[in-house]
Amino acid sequence: MLQLLMKYKSGLIIKTTNNMGFFSNIVSATIKTALTPVAIVKDTVNIVTGNEVDSTKKLLESAREDASDAFDDLGDGEF
């Protein structure tokens, strides 16, 4: 349930440990989805400054993975 927030040159990454249960994964996916407008603004700034645009894509892919893991955990009985 530990989350590490890292910022690097091309965007924002939120990494989570792999031993989270269903509820933790759902909460993580929800928070990442809620942060999407921030990633969109960052991508807009990157477009203007000529940098690589991929923050929104990475954030939504991470949220999708968390949601997928949540339902896998639910099927395994891990809450």
LUMLUMDREN-2810 file (N, C-alpha, C; in Angstrom, 1 decimal):
<atoms>
<atom><aa>M</aa><ch>A</ch><at>N</at><xx>0.8</xx><yy>-1.2</yy><zz>0.0</zz></atom>
<atom><aa>M</aa><ch>A</ch><at>CA</at><xx>0.0</xx><yy>0.0</yy><zz>0.0</zz></atom>
<atom><aa>M</aa><ch>A</ch><at>C</at><xx>0.9</xx><yy>1.3</yy><zz>0.0</zz></atom>
<atom><aa>L</aa><ch>A</ch><at>N</at><xx>2.1</xx><yy>1.1</yy><zz>-0.1</zz></atom>
<atom><aa>L</aa><ch>A</ch><at>CA</at><xx>3.0</xx><yy>2.2</yy><zz>-0.2</zz></atom>
<atom><aa>L</aa><ch>A</ch><at>C</at><xx>3.1</xx><yy>2.8</yy><zz>-1.6</zz></atom>
<atom><aa>Q</aa><ch>A</ch><at>N</at><xx>3.0</xx><yy>4.1</yy><zz>-1.8</zz></atom>
<atom><aa>Q</aa><ch>A</ch><at>CA</at><xx>3.0</xx><yy>4.7</yy><zz>-3.1</zz></atom>
<atom><aa>Q</aa><ch>A</ch><at>C</at><xx>4.2</xx><yy>5.6</yy><zz>-3.1</zz></atom>
<atom><aa>L</aa><ch>A</ch><at>N</at><xx>4.9</xx><yy>5.6</yy><zz>-4.2</zz></atom>
<atom><aa>L</aa><ch>A</ch><at>CA</at><xx>6.0</xx><yy>6.5</yy><zz>-4.4</zz></atom>
<atom><aa>L</aa><ch>A</ch><at>C</at><xx>5.8</xx><yy>7.4</yy><zz>-5.6</zz></atom>
<atom><aa>L</aa><ch>A</ch><at>N</at><xx>5.8</xx><yy>8.7</yy><zz>-5.4</zz></atom>
<atom><aa>L</aa><ch>A</ch><at>CA</at><xx>5.6</xx><yy>9.6</yy><zz>-6.5</zz></atom>
<atom><aa>L</aa><ch>A</ch><at>C</at><xx>6.9</xx><yy>10.2</yy><zz>-6.9</zz></atom>
<atom><aa>M</aa><ch>A</ch><at>N</at><xx>7.2</xx><yy>10.0</yy><zz>-8.2</zz></atom>
<atom><aa>M</aa><ch>A</ch><at>CA</at><xx>8.5</xx><yy>10.4</yy><zz>-8.8</zz></atom>
<atom><aa>M</aa><ch>A</ch><at>C</at><xx>8.3</xx><yy>11.3</yy><zz>-10.0</zz></atom>
<atom><aa>K</aa><ch>A</ch><at>N</at><xx>9.0</xx><yy>12.3</yy><zz>-10.0</zz></atom>
<atom><aa>K</aa><ch>A</ch><at>CA</at><xx>9.0</xx><yy>13.2</yy><zz>-11.2</zz></atom>
<atom><aa>K</aa><ch>A</ch><at>C</at><xx>10.3</xx><yy>13.1</yy><zz>-12.0</zz></atom>
<atom><aa>Y</aa><ch>A</ch><at>N</at><xx>10.2</xx><yy>13.0</yy><zz>-13.3</zz></atom>
<atom><aa>Y</aa><ch>A</ch><at>CA</at><xx>11.3</xx><yy>12.9</yy><zz>-14.1</zz></atom>
<atom><aa>Y</aa><ch>A</ch><at>C</at><xx>11.1</xx><yy>13.8</yy><zz>-15.3</zz></atom>
<atom><aa>K</aa><ch>A</ch><at>N</at><xx>12.1</xx><yy>13.9</yy><zz>-16.1</zz></atom>
<atom><aa>K</aa><ch>A</ch><at>CA</at><xx>12.1</xx><yy>14.9</yy><zz>-17.2</zz></atom>
<atom><aa>K</aa><ch>A</ch><at>C</at><xx>10.9</xx><yy>14.9</yy><zz>-18.1</zz></atom>
<atom><aa>S</aa><ch>A</ch><at>N</at><xx>10.4</xx><yy>13.7</yy><zz>-18.5</zz></atom>
<atom><aa>S</aa><ch>A</ch><at>CA</at><xx>9.3</xx><yy>13.7</yy><zz>-19.5</zz></atom>
<atom><aa>S</aa><ch>A</ch><at>C</at><xx>8.0</xx><yy>13.5</yy><zz>-18.9</zz></atom>
<atom><aa>G</aa><ch>A</ch><at>N</at><xx>7.8</xx><yy>13.5</yy><zz>-17.5</zz></atom>
<atom><aa>G</aa><ch>A</ch><at>CA</at><xx>6.5</xx><yy>13.5</yy><zz>-17.0</zz></atom>
<atom><aa>G</aa><ch>A</ch><at>C</at><xx>6.4</xx><yy>13.0</yy><zz>-15.6</zz></atom>
<atom><aa>L</aa><ch>A</ch><at>N</at><xx>5.3</xx><yy>12.6</yy><zz>-15.2</zz></atom>
<atom><aa>L</aa><ch>A</ch><at>CA</at><xx>5.0</xx><yy>12.2</yy><zz>-13.8</zz></atom>
<atom><aa>L</aa><ch>A</ch><at>C</at><xx>4.7</xx><yy>10.7</yy><zz>-13.8</zz></atom>
<atom><aa>I</aa><ch>A</ch><at>N</at><xx>5.3</xx><yy>10.0</yy><zz>-12.8</zz></atom>
<atom><aa>I</aa><ch>A</ch><at>CA</at><xx>5.1</xx><yy>8.6</yy><zz>-12.7</zz></atom>
<atom><aa>I</aa><ch>A</ch><at>C</at><xx>4.6</xx><yy>8.3</yy><zz>-11.3</zz></atom>
<atom><aa>I</aa><ch>A</ch><at>N</at><xx>3.6</xx><yy>7.5</yy><zz>-11.1</zz></atom>
<atom><aa>I</aa><ch>A</ch><at>CA</at><xx>3.2</xx><yy>7.1</yy><zz>-9.8</zz></atom>
<atom><aa>I</aa><ch>A</ch><at>C</at><xx>3.4</xx><yy>5.6</yy><zz>-9.8</zz></atom>
<atom><aa>K</aa><ch>A</ch><at>N</at><xx>4.3</xx><yy>5.1</yy><zz>-8.9</zz></atom>
<atom><aa>K</aa><ch>A</ch><at>CA</at><xx>4.6</xx><yy>3.7</yy><zz>-8.8</zz></atom>
<atom><aa>K</aa><ch>A</ch><at>C</at><xx>3.9</xx><yy>3.1</yy><zz>-7.6</zz></atom>
<atom><aa>T</aa><ch>A</ch><at>N</at><xx>3.4</xx><yy>2.0</yy><zz>-7.6</zz></atom>
<atom><aa>T</aa><ch>A</ch><at>CA</at><xx>2.8</xx><yy>1.3</yy><zz>-6.4</zz></atom>
<atom><aa>T</aa><ch>A</ch><at>C</at><xx>3.4</xx><yy>0.0</yy><zz>-6.3</zz></atom>
<atom><aa>T</aa><ch>A</ch><at>N</at><xx>3.4</xx><yy>-0.5</yy><zz>-5.0</zz></atom>
<atom><aa>T</aa><ch>A</ch><at>CA</at><xx>3.9</xx><yy>-1.9</yy><zz>-4.8</zz></atom>
<atom><aa>T</aa><ch>A</ch><at>C</at><xx>2.9</xx><yy>-2.9</yy><zz>-5.3</zz></atom>
<atom><aa>N</aa><ch>A</ch><at>N</at><xx>3.4</xx><yy>-4.1</yy><zz>-5.6</zz></atom>
<atom><aa>N</aa><ch>A</ch><at>CA</at><xx>2.5</xx><yy>-5.1</yy><zz>-6.2</zz></atom>
<atom><aa>N</aa><ch>A</ch><at>C</at><xx>1.6</xx><yy>-5.9</yy><zz>-5.2</zz></atom>
<atom><aa>N</aa><ch>A</ch><at>N</at><xx>1.8</xx><yy>-5.7</yy><zz>-3.9</zz></atom>
<atom><aa>N</aa><ch>A</ch><at>CA</at><xx>1.0</xx><yy>-6.5</yy><zz>-3.0</zz></atom>
<atom><aa>N</aa><ch>A</ch><at>C</at><xx>-0.2</xx><yy>-5.7</yy><zz>-2.4</zz></atom>
<atom><aa>M</aa><ch>A</ch><at>N</at><xx>-0.8</xx><yy>-4.9</yy><zz>-3.3</zz></atom>
<atom><aa>M</aa><ch>A</ch><at>CA</at><xx>-2.0</xx><yy>-4.2</yy><zz>-2.9</zz></atom>
<atom><aa>M</aa><ch>A</ch><at>C</at><xx>-3.2</xx><yy>-5.0</yy><zz>-3.2</zz></atom>
<atom><aa>G</aa><ch>A</ch><at>N</at><xx>-4.2</xx><yy>-4.9</yy><zz>-2.4</zz></atom>
<atom><aa>G</aa><ch>A</ch><at>CA</at><xx>-5.5</xx><yy>-5.6</yy><zz>-2.6</zz></atom>
<atom><aa>G</aa><ch>A</ch><at>C</at><xx>-6.4</xx><yy>-4.9</yy><zz>-3.4</zz></atom>
<atom><aa>F</aa><ch>A</ch><at>N</at><xx>-7.6</xx><yy>-5.4</yy><zz>-3.5</zz></atom>
<atom><aa>F</aa><ch>A</ch><at>CA</at><xx>-8.7</xx><yy>-4.9</yy><zz>-4.4</zz></atom>
<atom><aa>F</aa><ch>A</ch><at>C</at><xx>-8.9</xx><yy>-3.4</yy><zz>-4.1</zz></atom>
<atom><aa>F</aa><ch>A</ch><at>N</at><xx>-9.3</xx><yy>-3.1</yy><zz>-2.9</zz></atom>
<atom><aa>F</aa><ch>A</ch><at>CA</at><xx>-9.6</xx><yy>-1.7</yy><zz>-2.5</zz></atom>
<atom><aa>F</aa><ch>A</ch><at>C</at><xx>-8.5</xx><yy>-0.7</yy><zz>-2.7</zz></atom>
<atom><aa>S</aa><ch>A</ch><at>N</at><xx>-7.3</xx><yy>-1.1</yy><zz>-2.4</zz></atom>
<atom><aa>S</aa><ch>A</ch><at>CA</at><xx>-6.1</xx><yy>-0.2</yy><zz>-2.6</zz></atom>
<atom><aa>S</aa><ch>A</ch><at>C</at><xx>-5.9</xx><yy>0.1</yy><zz>-4.0</zz></atom>
<atom><aa>N</aa><ch>A</ch><at>N</at><xx>-6.1</xx><yy>-1.0</yy><zz>-4.9</zz></atom>
<atom><aa>N</aa><ch>A</ch><at>CA</at><xx>-5.9</xx><yy>-0.8</yy><zz>-6.3</zz></atom>
<atom><aa>N</aa><ch>A</ch><at>C</at><xx>-7.0</xx><yy>0.1</yy><zz>-6.9</zz></atom>
<atom><aa>I</aa><ch>A</ch><at>N</at><xx>-8.2</xx><yy>0.0</yy><zz>-6.4</zz></atom>
<atom><aa>I</aa><ch>A</ch><at>CA</at><xx>-9.3</xx><yy>0.8</yy><zz>-6.9</zz></atom>
<atom><aa>I</aa><ch>A</ch><at>C</at><xx>-9.1</xx><yy>2.3</yy><zz>-6.5</zz></atom>
<atom><aa>V</aa><ch>A</ch><at>N</at><xx>-8.7</xx><yy>2.5</yy><zz>-5.2</zz></atom>
<atom><aa>V</aa><ch>A</ch><at>CA</at><xx>-8.4</xx><yy>3.8</yy><zz>-4.8</zz></atom>
<atom><aa>V</aa><ch>A</ch><at>C</at><xx>-7.3</xx><yy>4.4</yy><zz>-5.6</zz></atom>
<atom><aa>S</aa><ch>A</ch><at>N</at><xx>-6.2</xx><yy>3.7</yy><zz>-5.8</zz></atom>
<atom><aa>S</aa><ch>A</ch><at>CA</at><xx>-5.1</xx><yy>4.2</yy><zz>-6.6</zz></atom>
<atom><aa>S</aa><ch>A</ch><at>C</at><xx>-5.5</xx><yy>4.5</yy><zz>-8.0</zz></atom>
<atom><aa>A</aa><ch>A</ch><at>N</at><xx>-6.3</xx><yy>3.7</yy><zz>-8.7</zz></atom>
<atom><aa>A</aa><ch>A</ch><at>CA</at><xx>-6.8</xx><yy>4.0</yy><zz>-10.0</zz></atom>
<atom><aa>A</aa><ch>A</ch><at>C</at><xx>-7.7</xx><yy>5.2</yy><zz>-10.1</zz></atom>
<atom><aa>T</aa><ch>A</ch><at>N</at><xx>-8.5</xx><yy>5.4</yy><zz>-9.0</zz></atom>
<atom><aa>T</aa><ch>A</ch><at>CA</at><xx>-9.4</xx><yy>6.6</yy><zz>-8.9</zz></atom>
<atom><aa>T</aa><ch>A</ch><at>C</at><xx>-8.6</xx><yy>7.8</yy><zz>-8.8</zz></atom>
<atom><aa>I</aa><ch>A</ch><at>N</at><xx>-7.6</xx><yy>7.8</yy><zz>-7.9</zz></atom>
<atom><aa>I</aa><ch>A</ch><at>CA</at><xx>-6.7</xx><yy>9.0</yy><zz>-7.7</zz></atom>
<atom><aa>I</aa><ch>A</ch><at>C</at><xx>-6.0</xx><yy>9.3</yy><zz>-9.0</zz></atom>
<atom><aa>K</aa><ch>A</ch><at>N</at><xx>-5.5</xx><yy>8.3</yy><zz>-9.7</zz></atom>
<atom><aa>K</aa><ch>A</ch><at>CA</at><xx>-4.7</xx><yy>8.6</yy><zz>-10.9</zz></atom>
<atom><aa>K</aa><ch>A</ch><at>C</at><xx>-5.7</xx><yy>9.2</yy><zz>-12.0</zz></atom>
<atom><aa>T</aa><ch>A</ch><at>N</at><xx>-6.9</xx><yy>8.7</yy><zz>-12.0</zz></atom>
<atom><aa>T</aa><ch>A</ch><at>CA</at><xx>-7.9</xx><yy>9.2</yy><zz>-13.0</zz></atom>
<atom><aa>T</aa><ch>A</ch><at>C</at><xx>-8.2</xx><yy>10.7</yy><zz>-12.6</zz></atom>
<atom><aa>A</aa><ch>A</ch><at>N</at><xx>-8.3</xx><yy>11.0</yy><zz>-11.4</zz></atom>
<atom><aa>A</aa><ch>A</ch><at>CA</at><xx>-8.6</xx><yy>12.3</yy><zz>-10.9</zz></atom>
<atom><aa>A</aa><ch>A</ch><at>C</at><xx>-7.5</xx><yy>13.3</yy><zz>-11.2</zz></atom>
<atom><aa>L</aa><ch>A</ch><at>N</at><xx>-6.3</xx><yy>12.8</yy><zz>-11.3</zz></atom>
<atom><aa>L</aa><ch>A</ch><at>CA</at><xx>-5.1</xx><yy>13.6</yy><zz>-11.7</zz></atom>
<atom><aa>L</aa><ch>A</ch><at>C</at><xx>-4.9</xx><yy>13.8</yy><zz>-13.2</zz></atom>
<atom><aa>T</aa><ch>A</ch><at>N</at><xx>-5.8</xx><yy>13.2</yy><zz>-14.0</zz></atom>
<atom><aa>T</aa><ch>A</ch><at>CA</at><xx>-5.7</xx><yy>13.4</yy><zz>-15.4</zz></atom>
<atom><aa>T</aa><ch>A</ch><at>C</at><xx>-5.7</xx><yy>14.8</yy><zz>-15.9</zz></atom>
<atom><aa>P</aa><ch>A</ch><at>N</at><xx>-6.6</xx><yy>15.7</yy><zz>-15.3</zz></atom>
<atom><aa>P</aa><ch>A</ch><at>CA</at><xx>-6.5</xx><yy>17.1</yy><zz>-15.8</zz></atom>
<atom><aa>P</aa><ch>A</ch><at>C</at><xx>-5.1</xx><yy>17.8</yy><zz>-15.6</zz></atom>
<atom><aa>V</aa><ch>A</ch><at>N</at><xx>-4.5</xx><yy>17.4</yy><zz>-14.5</zz></atom>
<atom><aa>V</aa><ch>A</ch><at>CA</at><xx>-3.1</xx><yy>17.9</yy><zz>-14.2</zz></atom>
<atom><aa>V</aa><ch>A</ch><at>C</at><xx>-2.2</xx><yy>17.5</yy><zz>-15.3</zz></atom>
<atom><aa>A</aa><ch>A</ch><at>N</at><xx>-2.3</xx><yy>16.2</yy><zz>-15.7</zz></atom>
<atom><aa>A</aa><ch>A</ch><at>CA</at><xx>-1.4</xx><yy>15.7</yy><zz>-16.7</zz></atom>
<atom><aa>A</aa><ch>A</ch><at>C</at><xx>-1.7</xx><yy>16.3</yy><zz>-18.1</zz></atom>
<atom><aa>I</aa><ch>A</ch><at>N</at><xx>-3.0</xx><yy>16.6</yy><zz>-18.3</zz></atom>
<atom><aa>I</aa><ch>A</ch><at>CA</at><xx>-3.3</xx><yy>17.3</yy><zz>-19.6</zz></atom>
<atom><aa>I</aa><ch>A</ch><at>C</at><xx>-2.7</xx><yy>18.7</yy><zz>-19.7</zz></atom>
<atom><aa>V</aa><ch>A</ch><at>N</at><xx>-2.7</xx><yy>19.4</yy><zz>-18.5</zz></atom>
<atom><aa>V</aa><ch>A</ch><at>CA</at><xx>-2.1</xx><yy>20.7</yy><zz>-18.5</zz></atom>
<atom><aa>V</aa><ch>A</ch><at>C</at><xx>-0.6</xx><yy>20.6</yy><zz>-18.7</zz></atom>
<atom><aa>K</aa><ch>A</ch><at>N</at><xx>0.0</xx><yy>19.6</yy><zz>-18.1</zz></atom>
<atom><aa>K</aa><ch>A</ch><at>CA</at><xx>1.4</xx><yy>19.4</yy><zz>-18.3</zz></atom>
<atom><aa>K</aa><ch>A</ch><at>C</at><xx>1.8</xx><yy>19.1</yy><zz>-19.7</zz></atom>
<atom><aa>D</aa><ch>A</ch><at>N</at><xx>1.0</xx><yy>18.2</yy><zz>-20.4</zz></atom>
<atom><aa>D</aa><ch>A</ch><at>CA</at><xx>1.2</xx><yy>17.9</yy><zz>-21.8</zz></atom>
<atom><aa>D</aa><ch>A</ch><at>C</at><xx>1.0</xx><yy>19.2</yy><zz>-22.6</zz></atom>
<atom><aa>T</aa><ch>A</ch><at>N</at><xx>0.0</xx><yy>20.0</yy><zz>-22.3</zz></atom>
<atom><aa>T</aa><ch>A</ch><at>CA</at><xx>-0.2</xx><yy>21.3</yy><zz>-23.1</zz></atom>
<atom><aa>T</aa><ch>A</ch><at>C</at><xx>1.0</xx><yy>22.2</yy><zz>-23.0</zz></atom>
<atom><aa>V</aa><ch>A</ch><at>N</at><xx>1.6</xx><yy>22.3</yy><zz>-21.8</zz></atom>
<atom><aa>V</aa><ch>A</ch><at>CA</at><xx>2.8</xx><yy>23.1</yy><zz>-21.6</zz></atom>
<atom><aa>V</aa><ch>A</ch><at>C</at><xx>4.0</xx><yy>22.4</yy><zz>-22.4</zz></atom>
<atom><aa>N</aa><ch>A</ch><at>N</at><xx>4.0</xx><yy>21.1</yy><zz>-22.4</zz></atom>
<atom><aa>N</aa><ch>A</ch><at>CA</at><xx>5.1</xx><yy>20.4</yy><zz>-23.2</zz></atom>
<atom><aa>N</aa><ch>A</ch><at>C</at><xx>4.9</xx><yy>20.7</yy><zz>-24.6</zz></atom>
<atom><aa>I</aa><ch>A</ch><at>N</at><xx>3.7</xx><yy>20.8</yy><zz>-25.1</zz></atom>
<atom><aa>I</aa><ch>A</ch><at>CA</at><xx>3.5</xx><yy>21.1</yy><zz>-26.6</zz></atom>
<atom><aa>I</aa><ch>A</ch><at>C</at><xx>4.0</xx><yy>22.5</yy><zz>-26.9</zz></atom>
<atom><aa>V</aa><ch>A</ch><at>N</at><xx>3.7</xx><yy>23.4</yy><zz>-26.0</zz></atom>
<atom><aa>V</aa><ch>A</ch><at>CA</at><xx>4.1</xx><yy>24.8</yy><zz>-26.2</zz></atom>
<atom><aa>V</aa><ch>A</ch><at>C</at><xx>5.7</xx><yy>24.9</yy><zz>-26.2</zz></atom>
<atom><aa>T</aa><ch>A</ch><at>N</at><xx>6.3</xx><yy>24.2</yy><zz>-25.3</zz></atom>
<atom><aa>T</aa><ch>A</ch><at>CA</at><xx>7.7</xx><yy>24.3</yy><zz>-25.1</zz></atom>
<atom><aa>T</aa><ch>A</ch><at>C</at><xx>8.5</xx><yy>23.3</yy><zz>-26.0</zz></atom>
<atom><aa>G</aa><ch>A</ch><at>N</at><xx>7.8</xx><yy>22.5</yy><zz>-26.8</zz></atom>
<atom><aa>G</aa><ch>A</ch><at>CA</at><xx>8.4</xx><yy>21.6</yy><zz>-27.7</zz></atom>
<atom><aa>G</aa><ch>A</ch><at>C</at><xx>9.0</xx><yy>20.3</yy><zz>-27.1</zz></atom>
<atom><aa>N</aa><ch>A</ch><at>N</at><xx>8.5</xx><yy>20.0</yy><zz>-25.9</zz></atom>
<atom><aa>N</aa><ch>A</ch><at>CA</at><xx>9.0</xx><yy>18.7</yy><zz>-25.3</zz></atom>
<atom><aa>N</aa><ch>A</ch><at>C</at><xx>8.1</xx><yy>17.6</yy><zz>-25.6</zz></atom>
<atom><aa>E</aa><ch>A</ch><at>N</at><xx>8.5</xx><yy>16.4</yy><zz>-25.2</zz></atom>
<atom><aa>E</aa><ch>A</ch><at>CA</at><xx>7.7</xx><yy>15.2</yy><zz>-25.5</zz></atom>
<atom><aa>E</aa><ch>A</ch><at>C</at><xx>6.4</xx><yy>15.2</yy><zz>-24.7</zz></atom>
<atom><aa>V</aa><ch>A</ch><at>N</at><xx>5.3</xx><yy>14.7</yy><zz>-25.4</zz></atom>
<atom><aa>V</aa><ch>A</ch><at>CA</at><xx>4.0</xx><yy>14.7</yy><zz>-24.8</zz></atom>
<atom><aa>V</aa><ch>A</ch><at>C</at><xx>3.6</xx><yy>13.3</yy><zz>-24.5</zz></atom>
<atom><aa>D</aa><ch>A</ch><at>N</at><xx>3.6</xx><yy>12.9</yy><zz>-23.2</zz></atom>
<atom><aa>D</aa><ch>A</ch><at>CA</at><xx>3.2</xx><yy>11.5</yy><zz>-22.9</zz></atom>
<atom><aa>D</aa><ch>A</ch><at>C</at><xx>2.7</xx><yy>11.4</yy><zz>-21.4</zz></atom>
<atom><aa>S</aa><ch>A</ch><at>N</at><xx>2.6</xx><yy>12.4</yy><zz>-20.7</zz></atom>
<atom><aa>S</aa><ch>A</ch><at>CA</at><xx>2.2</xx><yy>12.4</yy><zz>-19.3</zz></atom>
<atom><aa>S</aa><ch>A</ch><at>C</at><xx>0.8</xx><yy>11.8</yy><zz>-19.1</zz></atom>
<atom><aa>T</aa><ch>A</ch><at>N</at><xx>-0.2</xx><yy>12.3</yy><zz>-19.9</zz></atom>
<atom><aa>T</aa><ch>A</ch><at>CA</at><xx>-1.6</xx><yy>11.8</yy><zz>-19.8</zz></atom>
<atom><aa>T</aa><ch>A</ch><at>C</at><xx>-1.6</xx><yy>10.3</yy><zz>-20.2</zz></atom>
<atom><aa>K</aa><ch>A</ch><at>N</at><xx>-1.0</xx><yy>9.9</yy><zz>-21.2</zz></atom>
<atom><aa>K</aa><ch>A</ch><at>CA</at><xx>-1.0</xx><yy>8.5</yy><zz>-21.7</zz></atom>
<atom><aa>K</aa><ch>A</ch><at>C</at><xx>-0.4</xx><yy>7.6</yy><zz>-20.6</zz></atom>
<atom><aa>K</aa><ch>A</ch><at>N</at><xx>0.7</xx><yy>8.0</yy><zz>-20.0</zz></atom>
<atom><aa>K</aa><ch>A</ch><at>CA</at><xx>1.3</xx><yy>7.1</yy><zz>-19.0</zz></atom>
<atom><aa>K</aa><ch>A</ch><at>C</at><xx>0.5</xx><yy>7.1</yy><zz>-17.7</zz></atom>
<atom><aa>L</aa><ch>A</ch><at>N</at><xx>-0.2</xx><yy>8.2</yy><zz>-17.3</zz></atom>
<atom><aa>L</aa><ch>A</ch><at>CA</at><xx>-1.0</xx><yy>8.2</yy><zz>-16.1</zz></atom>
<atom><aa>L</aa><ch>A</ch><at>C</at><xx>-2.2</xx><yy>7.3</yy><zz>-16.3</zz></atom>
<atom><aa>L</aa><ch>A</ch><at>N</at><xx>-2.9</xx><yy>7.4</yy><zz>-17.5</zz></atom>
<atom><aa>L</aa><ch>A</ch><at>CA</at><xx>-4.1</xx><yy>6.6</yy><zz>-17.7</zz></atom>
<atom><aa>L</aa><ch>A</ch><at>C</at><xx>-3.7</xx><yy>5.1</yy><zz>-17.9</zz></atom>
<atom><aa>E</aa><ch>A</ch><at>N</at><xx>-2.6</xx><yy>4.8</yy><zz>-18.5</zz></atom>
<atom><aa>E</aa><ch>A</ch><at>CA</at><xx>-2.1</xx><yy>3.4</yy><zz>-18.6</zz></atom>
<atom><aa>E</aa><ch>A</ch><at>C</at><xx>-1.9</xx><yy>2.8</yy><zz>-17.2</zz></atom>
<atom><aa>S</aa><ch>A</ch><at>N</at><xx>-1.3</xx><yy>3.6</yy><zz>-16.3</zz></atom>
<atom><aa>S</aa><ch>A</ch><at>CA</at><xx>-1.1</xx><yy>3.2</yy><zz>-14.9</zz></atom>
<atom><aa>S</aa><ch>A</ch><at>C</at><xx>-2.4</xx><yy>3.0</yy><zz>-14.2</zz></atom>
<atom><aa>A</aa><ch>A</ch><at>N</at><xx>-3.4</xx><yy>3.9</yy><zz>-14.4</zz></atom>
<atom><aa>A</aa><ch>A</ch><at>CA</at><xx>-4.7</xx><yy>3.7</yy><zz>-13.8</zz></atom>
<atom><aa>A</aa><ch>A</ch><at>C</at><xx>-5.4</xx><yy>2.4</yy><zz>-14.3</zz></atom>
<atom><aa>R</aa><ch>A</ch><at>N</at><xx>-5.2</xx><yy>2.2</yy><zz>-15.6</zz></atom>
<atom><aa>R</aa><ch>A</ch><at>CA</at><xx>-5.8</xx><yy>1.0</yy><zz>-16.2</zz></atom>
<atom><aa>R</aa><ch>A</ch><at>C</at><xx>-5.2</xx><yy>-0.3</yy><zz>-15.6</zz></atom>
<atom><aa>E</aa><ch>A</ch><at>N</at><xx>-3.9</xx><yy>-0.3</yy><zz>-15.4</zz></atom>
<atom><aa>E</aa><ch>A</ch><at>CA</at><xx>-3.2</xx><yy>-1.4</yy><zz>-14.8</zz></atom>
<atom><aa>E</aa><ch>A</ch><at>C</at><xx>-3.7</xx><yy>-1.6</yy><zz>-13.4</zz></atom>
<atom><aa>D</aa><ch>A</ch><at>N</at><xx>-3.8</xx><yy>-0.6</yy><zz>-12.6</zz></atom>
<atom><aa>D</aa><ch>A</ch><at>CA</at><xx>-4.3</xx><yy>-0.7</yy><zz>-11.2</zz></atom>
<atom><aa>D</aa><ch>A</ch><at>C</at><xx>-5.7</xx><yy>-1.3</yy><zz>-11.2</zz></atom>
<atom><aa>A</aa><ch>A</ch><at>N</at><xx>-6.6</xx><yy>-0.8</yy><zz>-12.1</zz></atom>
<atom><aa>A</aa><ch>A</ch><at>CA</at><xx>-7.9</xx><yy>-1.3</yy><zz>-12.1</zz></atom>
<atom><aa>A</aa><ch>A</ch><at>C</at><xx>-8.0</xx><yy>-2.8</yy><zz>-12.5</zz></atom>
<atom><aa>S</aa><ch>A</ch><at>N</at><xx>-7.1</xx><yy>-3.1</yy><zz>-13.5</zz></atom>
<atom><aa>S</aa><ch>A</ch><at>CA</at><xx>-7.0</xx><yy>-4.5</yy><zz>-13.9</zz></atom>
<atom><aa>S</aa><ch>A</ch><at>C</at><xx>-6.5</xx><yy>-5.4</yy><zz>-12.7</zz></atom>
<atom><aa>D</aa><ch>A</ch><at>N</at><xx>-5.5</xx><yy>-4.9</yy><zz>-12.0</zz></atom>
<atom><aa>D</aa><ch>A</ch><at>CA</at><xx>-5.0</xx><yy>-5.7</yy><zz>-10.9</zz></atom>
<atom><aa>D</aa><ch>A</ch><at>C</at><xx>-6.0</xx><yy>-5.8</yy><zz>-9.8</zz></atom>
<atom><aa>A</aa><ch>A</ch><at>N</at><xx>-6.9</xx><yy>-4.8</yy><zz>-9.6</zz></atom>
<atom><aa>A</aa><ch>A</ch><at>CA</at><xx>-7.9</xx><yy>-4.8</yy><zz>-8.6</zz></atom>
<atom><aa>A</aa><ch>A</ch><at>C</at><xx>-8.9</xx><yy>-5.9</yy><zz>-8.9</zz></atom>
<atom><aa>F</aa><ch>A</ch><at>N</at><xx>-9.3</xx><yy>-6.1</yy><zz>-10.1</zz></atom>
<atom><aa>F</aa><ch>A</ch><at>CA</at><xx>-10.3</xx><yy>-7.1</yy><zz>-10.4</zz></atom>
<atom><aa>F</aa><ch>A</ch><at>C</at><xx>-9.6</xx><yy>-8.5</yy><zz>-10.4</zz></atom>
<atom><aa>D</aa><ch>A</ch><at>N</at><xx>-8.3</xx><yy>-8.6</yy><zz>-10.7</zz></atom>
<atom><aa>D</aa><ch>A</ch><at>CA</at><xx>-7.6</xx><yy>-9.8</yy><zz>-10.6</zz></atom>
<atom><aa>D</aa><ch>A</ch><at>C</at><xx>-7.6</xx><yy>-10.2</yy><zz>-9.1</zz></atom>
<atom><aa>D</aa><ch>A</ch><at>N</at><xx>-7.3</xx><yy>-9.2</yy><zz>-8.2</zz></atom>
<atom><aa>D</aa><ch>A</ch><at>CA</at><xx>-7.2</xx><yy>-9.5</yy><zz>-6.8</zz></atom>
<atom><aa>D</aa><ch>A</ch><at>C</at><xx>-8.6</xx><yy>-9.9</yy><zz>-6.3</zz></atom>
<atom><aa>L</aa><ch>A</ch><at>N</at><xx>-9.6</xx><yy>-9.3</yy><zz>-6.8</zz></atom>
<atom><aa>L</aa><ch>A</ch><at>CA</at><xx>-11.0</xx><yy>-9.6</yy><zz>-6.4</zz></atom>
<atom><aa>L</aa><ch>A</ch><at>C</at><xx>-11.3</xx><yy>-11.1</yy><zz>-6.7</zz></atom>
<atom><aa>G</aa><ch>A</ch><at>N</at><xx>-10.9</xx><yy>-11.5</yy><zz>-7.9</zz></atom>
<atom><aa>G</aa><ch>A</ch><at>CA</at><xx>-11.1</xx><yy>-12.9</yy><zz>-8.3</zz></atom>
<atom><aa>G</aa><ch>A</ch><at>C</at><xx>-10.3</xx><yy>-13.8</yy><zz>-7.4</zz></atom>
<atom><aa>D</aa><ch>A</ch><at>N</at><xx>-9.1</xx><yy>-13.4</yy><zz>-6.9</zz></atom>
<atom><aa>D</aa><ch>A</ch><at>CA</at><xx>-8.3</xx><yy>-14.2</yy><zz>-6.0</zz></atom>
<atom><aa>D</aa><ch>A</ch><at>C</at><xx>-8.7</xx><yy>-14.2</yy><zz>-4.6</zz></atom>
<atom><aa>G</aa><ch>A</ch><at>N</at><xx>-9.7</xx><yy>-13.3</yy><zz>-4.3</zz></atom>
<atom><aa>G</aa><ch>A</ch><at>CA</at><xx>-10.2</xx><yy>-13.2</yy><zz>-2.9</zz></atom>
<atom><aa>G</aa><ch>A</ch><at>C</at><xx>-9.3</xx><yy>-12.3</yy><zz>-2.0</zz></atom>
<atom><aa>E</aa><ch>A</ch><at>N</at><xx>-8.5</xx><yy>-11.4</yy><zz>-2.6</zz></atom>
<atom><aa>E</aa><ch>A</ch><at>CA</at><xx>-7.6</xx><yy>-10.5</yy><zz>-1.9</zz></atom>
<atom><aa>E</aa><ch>A</ch><at>C</at><xx>-8.3</xx><yy>-9.1</yy><zz>-1.8</zz></atom>
<atom><aa>F</aa><ch>A</ch><at>N</at><xx>-8.7</xx><yy>-8.7</yy><zz>-0.6</zz></atom>
<atom><aa>F</aa><ch>A</ch><at>CA</at><xx>-9.3</xx><yy>-7.4</yy><zz>-0.4</zz></atom>
<atom><aa>F</aa><ch>A</ch><at>C</at><xx>-8.4</xx><yy>-6.5</yy><zz>0.2</zz></atom>
</atoms>
